Amino acid sequence: MALAARSGAPLSVFLGAISALALVTLIGVVFGAFITRIIPESYIHTIAGAMFIVIGLLMLAGRL
């Protein structure tokens, strides 16, 4: 909102933000489809769960 107020063109800022979100989503979908062909989905779930726990522990310890 601050960028829209400073630029004086809120529609341009909105369209840029929407375009960026769409592009990031597309990249995530393409990467996800590619990676699941190489690594089984169950492994991805296990790795994601382990990373979630590690990050949580690091945050509790004040190191992140």
C-alpha positions, 0 to 999 in steps of 0.5 A: 500500500505504501508503494501504491501511495508513493507511486500514485499508480495503485493499479500498476502496483496491484497488477505488478503484485498479482503478476509476481504472485502468479509467476511465483506460483507457476514456478512452485508448481513446475518445480513441484511437478519436476521434483516429485518425478525424482523423489517419492512423495513420501520422502518429501513429506518426511523431509518437510516434517523434519525441517519443520521440527528442526526450524521450530527447535532452532527458533525455541533455542533463539538461534533463528 
